[in-house]
Amino acid sequence: MALAALDATIVSTAVPQIVGDLGGLSVFSWLFAGYLLAVTVTLPVYGRLSDTHGRKPVLIAGIVLFLAGSLLCAAAWDMPSLIAFRIVQGLGGGALQGTVQTIAADLYPLRERPRIQARLSSVWAASAVAGPALGGLLAGYAHWRLIFLINLPVGLLALWLVARHLVEPARTAPERPEAEPARTAPERPETPPARVDWPGALAIFATGALLLTALVQGGTAWPWLSAPSLGLLGAAALAAAVTVAVERRAAEPIIPGWVWRRRTIAAVNLALGALGLLMVAPTVFLPTYAQSVLGLGPVAAGFVLSAMTLTWPVSAALSSRVYTRIGFRRTAIIGMTCSTAVLLAFPLLPYPGAPWQPTLIMLLLGGCLGLFQLPLIVGVQSTVPWSERGTTTASVLFCRQVGQSLGAALFGAVANAVLGSHLTEAGPARGGLDDPAAALTPRAVDAAVEYVFLGAAAAGALAVLVLLTLAPRRFPVLPEDRAAAPPPEPAVPVEDLEP
């Protein structure tokens, strides 16, 4: 968990140093978009593979792939190679994010899971706080390549611990074969193992890649209404239609159709997709703002971003006292409404301003978002039986990652357009947008980040609108015996399943 959390934030504070060394400012947002796209597509795939082959081999394979990607990133020679190797990292990162949560549910009974989830959240929060500061420290006083090499000792330790000490519960026959004879032929060899929807995964990856390329390059490499932009957008639309057709025919689609047919789950998925979109603004663009506009060093810029992760876990821990009184939906609406107001306050900051001002905004934003995310996740998990909770949780993570992938590309395109307009007015230009000395002027960066935060506020307003119009006033929470406990098996006494 620490490995995944560190990599999610550690790169953001080193963007100016990376661009200064490798160039490629016009496509730097692919460092985040490519990684998130790979994580997004592989999350449900790894979930299916872990159901078929077990959690431990999938987690070990994910760690190895992630470490290989980290080593390649440290050896990158230009921006395109670094982006390609970040995608390799993302292919391993999908296993880290999803499988850890599944293992926690497998190893610990229901009454112990809240305590274990709290510890996992603490690990995530501590790593997220340390990530930007560590990234700034390495970029400012050593070299940005060490940001990727630092993954190796952490990952190797995790790999050794998992390989040596993780013992999965025995996968006994009741998980598949004993349930089959009543519904299928009595011959066991005909019971197929869980299948992975590879055509669906490839179709989703192709759709995302085409759409992100159009958003990242549009207005920078070519005009928005040019043939390349329109061609890519048209190809993305066609790929999306193919994806829908493939998923409808798939025996075991990556995201089943019932996830979208149920009003509560669909509303939560869309709202958390908007959250993923919103989160790109502070995590990707704020460190660059702190360094280029406020004149902070990489370490101090990392601490500005880290302020958000100090208040988020605290408000999330206290949110149960709110949603037990007024409900999941109302608590989430209050949290996102306040978050939207905080995001709208960012463009009102004076230029160049003082470091405490964006730090205060991040503190407030973390506190507000803690009231938004956790109630929705807990609420939607409480509306489904135990047998559907894994799929429901996967759809939530999937939609949030889709939002982050689109946000990295969309806000990158917005920032590139604003930076490009300032460069045109200033008339710089040999290197154009890829010239760091010209592009990263304080005024240009300030204007670009202001527009990005306005876009994030629009995403917050969209999340509120979704909850107001689509989410039911009260989530249809199932009784504890249906929602929380696994289906009783013949060998387990009923008394042992009751709280």
N, C-alpha and C positions, 0 to 999 in steps of 0.2 A: 504494500500500500504506500509506503514511504517513497519507493522508487517511482511509482506512477505520479504521486503528488509533486515530487520534486521536479520532474520533467515538465509538468503542466505549467509551471511558473518560472522556472529558472532561466529560460531563454529570453524572457521578455525584457529584462534589464540590460541585455547585451546586444540588442538590435543595432544601436549606433556603431558599436565596435565591429560587429560582424559586417555591416554594410560598408564601413570604412575600409575594411580589409579585403572583402570580396566584391564589393559593388553590388549592383542589382537592387537598388532601392525600390524600383517600380514593381518588383515581384517579391519583396521580402515577406509580404503577408502570406505567401505560399508556405513559409516555414511553419505557420500555424494551421493554415487551411489544409495543406497536404497531410499533415500529421492527424488532424481531427477527422478528415475524410477516411483515412485508413482505419482509425479506431472505430468510427461510426459503423462502417460496413462489417468489420470483423466481430464486433460485440455479439450480435445474435449468432454468427457462425460458430464462434468459440463456445457459446452456450449450448448449441446443438452438439458439438463435438464432445463437450464435457459430459453430456447426458449419455453419449454412446460409448466413449472410451474411458471415462473417469476424469475427475478434476485434476489429479496430480500430474499426469502426463501432459495435459493441456497447459497447466500453469508452468511447468518446467520448459516446455517448448516455447511458450510466450516469453519467458525470462531470457532464454538463449537468443531468440530473435531480436528482442529489445536491446540486449547488450551488443549484438553484432551491429545493429543499426547505430548505436551510440559510438562504437569504435569507428565505423565508416564516417559518421558525421565529424568526428574529430580530425579525420584525414581529408575532408572535403577541400577541393582546390578552387571552386567557384560557387556562385549562388545556385545554379541549376543542380550541381552535384549534391550540395547540402540539402536542397529541397528533396531530391530523390532519396537520399539516405534518411531524412526525417520521415518519409513515407514508410521506409523499412522499419523504423522505430515504431511508427503507429501500428503496423501489422502485429508487432509484439505487444504493444500497449493495450490493444483490445482484450487480450487474454488476461492482463494484469487487473484491469478495472472490473471486469465482470466476474471472473472466476473466484477472486478473493471473497466477494460477498456471498457467492454460492457456497463456498467451503465453510464459511462461518455458519450458514444456516444448516449445513449438513452435520457439522461436528457438535453443535450445541443445541440442547432442547429448547423449546419455546420459552420457558420461563427464564432462561439464561441469556437469550439473544439480546434483549435491551442492554444488558451490561456489556456484552461483547461489541455490539454496534457502537456504544458510547466510546469504547476504547479505540475502535477503528476510526471513529470520527476525530478523536483526539490526535491520533497519528497523522491523519490527513491534514488537520488544522496546523499542527506543529510543522509538518513538512512544507505546507503551503506558505507559512510565515517565513520559514528559513530559505525557501527557494529563491525569491527575488533578491534577498540580501546576499545569499551565497553567490548567485549569478553576478550581481553587481561587484562583489568583492573579487571574484575571479577575473571578470572582464576588466576591472579597473586597475588591479595590482598584479595580475599574472597574464593570462591570455584566455580569450573566449573559448578556445578549443578544450580547455580544462573543464568547461561546463558539461561537456559530453563524457569526458574521461572520468569525471567524478561518479558517473553511474556504475562504472565497472566494479569498484570495491563493494559498493552497496548491493549491486545485483548479484555478485558472486557469493556474498554472505547469505543473501536471501535464497539463492539457488542451493547452497550447501544445506541450509536449515530445512528447506522444503524436501529435498531429496532424502535427507537422513531421518527427519523426525515426523514428517506428515504421514499419518497412517489413515487412509480413508476407511469409512465404515464399509463392511462387506456388502457387495452388490448381490443381494440374494435374488432368488427366482421371483418373489412376489412383485418386484419392480416391473417385470414385463411378462414372462411366460405364463404365470399362474392366472393372470387376469385375461389372457387371450382365449383359452379354450371355450369359454362360455359364449364368445362372440364370433370366433373364427373356427377354422377346421381344427380338429384335435391334434394334428400333427405339429409338433414343436418346430421342426426345421423350417416350416413355412412362415414362422413369425419373423418378420424382417426387423433389423435393428433400426433405430432412429436415423433418418436420412438428412443430409445437409442439402439445402436448396442452393446448390452452386450456381445454376443459371440465374436465380434471383439475386444472389450476392453480386455476381458479375454485372448484371443489369443495373443494380443500384450504384455500384462503383462507377460504371460508365456514365450514368446520368449525372452523378455528383461531379465527376471530373469535367464533363462538358460544361455544366452550369458554372462551376467555380472558375474555369478558364475564361469563360465569357465575362464574368464579373470582375476578375482580377485584371485582365488585359484590356477590357473595354474602357475607352476614354484615355488610355495610356499608350498602349502599343498601336492602337488604331481607334478611329472615332466610333462613338456608340452606334451610329446609324450606318456604319460601313458594312460591306459584304462579310468580312470575317465575324463581326459581332452578331449580325443577324443570322448568319449561317450556324454559329455555335449555339445561339439561343434556340433556333429551330431544331437543331440536332438534339439538344437537351430535352426539348418538348417531345420529340419523337421517341427518344430513349425512355422518357418517363412513361409514355403510353405503352411501350413494349414491356417495361417493368411491371406495370399494372396487369397486363395480359399474362405475363409469365407467373406472377404471384397468384393470380386467380386460378390458374391451372395446376399449381404446385400442390403435391400431396401434403407437404409440411412446409408452408411458406415461412419466410424469415419473420414476418409480423403477421399473424393470422388476422383474417377479416373481422372476427368478432371483436377485436380490440377497438376497431373504429366504429362498429355498430352500437357499442354501448356508450351511452351519452356521457357518463361520468369519466370513463377512461379516455375517451376521445378529447374531452375538454381539458383534462389534466395533461395529456400528451401535448396538445397545442400550447397550453400555457407554459409548460416547461421547455418547449421548443423556443418560445419567445424569451425565456430566461437565458437559454444558451446563446441566443442572438445578442441579448443585452450584455452578457458577461464579457464579450470580446472587447468592449470599449475600455474598461479599466485594466484588464489583464494584459492586453496587447499594446495599447496606445498610451496609457498613463506613464509608464516608465520613460518612454521617449520624450513625453511632454516635460516630465520632471527634470530630465537632463538638458534638453535643448532650450526650454523656456525659462525654467527656474534656475538653471545653472548648477544643479546638484550633481554630485558624483554618482557613479553607478550604485554604490552601497546605499547612500541616502535615498536614491530613487527607488530602490528595492523596498526600503522601509515605508515609503509613502504608500506603495501598493499593499504592503503587508498589513497595514492598519485595518483593512476590510476583513481580513481573516481573524482578527482579534475579537470583533464583536459578533461575527456571524455564528460561531458555535455557541456563544452565550445566549443569544436571542433564540437560536434553534432549541437549545435545551429548555428554555423557559416557555417556548411556544405551546407546550402541552397544557399549561395552565390557562392559556387563552382559548385554544380550540376545543377544550373540554367544556367550556362555558358558552361560547358563541358559535361553535361549529368550524369545520375545516374550511369551507368556502369563504366565510366572512373573514376569518383570520388571514387567509391568503390574499384576499382583496385588500385588506388594510395594509398588509406588508408591501404589496406591489404598488399600491397608490402612493404610499410614502416613498418608496424607491424611485418612482417616476418623478416626484417632486424634487428629490435630492439630485437626480441626474439633470433636471432642468436648471438647477442652481449652478452647475459647473460652468456653463457659458457666461454666467454673470460675474465670474471671478475677475478681479482687476488684472491688467497686464503690466508687468510680468507676475505680480502677486508675491505672496510669501508661502513658503513650504507648508505652514500649518493649515492653510486654507484647503488645498486638495486632500491633505491628511484627514481633516475633520470630515470632509465629504465622504471619504472612504470609510471612516468609522461609522457614520450614519447609514451609508449604503449597506454595509455588512449587517448592521442591526436590523434593517428593514427586510433584507432578503432572507434572513434567518426565519422570519415570520411567514415567509411565502413558500419556500421550497419544502421544508420538512412536513408541514401540515398536509400538503398535497400528496406527498409520497405515502405518508402513513395513512391518509384517508383513502387513497385509491387501493392500497393493499388490503384495507379492511373491507372493501366491497366485493372481494372475490374469494372463492374457496381456496383451500391450501393447494389444490391441484392446478390452479391457474395463476398462482401468485408469481411464479418464476417468469412466465411469459409476460404478465402485466408489468413487472418490474423491468424486464428487458426492453419493453416498448417505451417505458418512461426514459430509460438511459439512452435508448436509440434516438428518440425525438430531441432530447436535450443535446446530444452530440450533433445531430443534423443542424440544429439551430446554431451551435458554435461553428460548424464548418461553413454554413452560409454567412454567418456574421463576420468571420475572418476574411472571407472573400468580398462581401458587400461593403463592409466598412473600410477594407483596404482600397477598394475602388473609389469610395468617397474621399478618403485621405489623398489618394493619388491625384484625383481630379482637382482638389483644392490646392495641393502643392504645385501641380502643373500650372494652374491659373496664376498663382503668385510668381512662379518663375517666368511666365510669359510677360507679366506686367513689369517685372524687374529686369527683363532681358538678359539673363545670365548666359550663359549657356553653352559651353561646349558639351559638357556631359549630359546636359538636360536633367531629367529627373533622376538619372542614375549617378549624378555627380553629388556626393554627400555634402560637400562644402556649400554647394548652391542650394540644394533642396532643404537641408535641415537648418534653415534660418529660423530664429525664434518666432518671428511674426507668422511665417508660413505654417510652422508646426502648431502654433497656438490656434490659428484659424481652422486647420484641419481637424484637430482634436475636438474643438468646439462643435463642429458639424457631426463628428462621430458620436459625441455624447447626446446631441439632439436626436440622432437616429436611435440611440439606445433608449432614450426616453419614449420615443415612438413605439419601440418594441415593448416597453413596460405598459404603455397605454393599451396596446393590443392584447397583452395578457389579461389585463383587467376586463377588457371588453369580452374576451372569450369566457371568462368565469361568470360574468354577469348574464351573458346570453345563452351559453351552452350548458354550464354546470348546473346540476339541480341544487335547489336551496339547501337540501340536506342530503349528504351522501348516504346511499342505501347500505349502511354497514350491516354485515352479516353477524349473527350470534357468534359468540366466542368459540363454541364447539365446532362450528362449520368453518369459520374464517381462520382460526389460529391453529387448530390441531390437525395433523396429518390424518388421512383416513386410517382407522384402526385396522391392523393386520391380525390374522387369526392367532399368531403366536404371542401377541402382546395383550396383557390384561387391560380391560377398559379403564380400570382405576388408575393405571400408570399414565394415562393420557390426560387426565383431568388436572386442572391447575390446583 
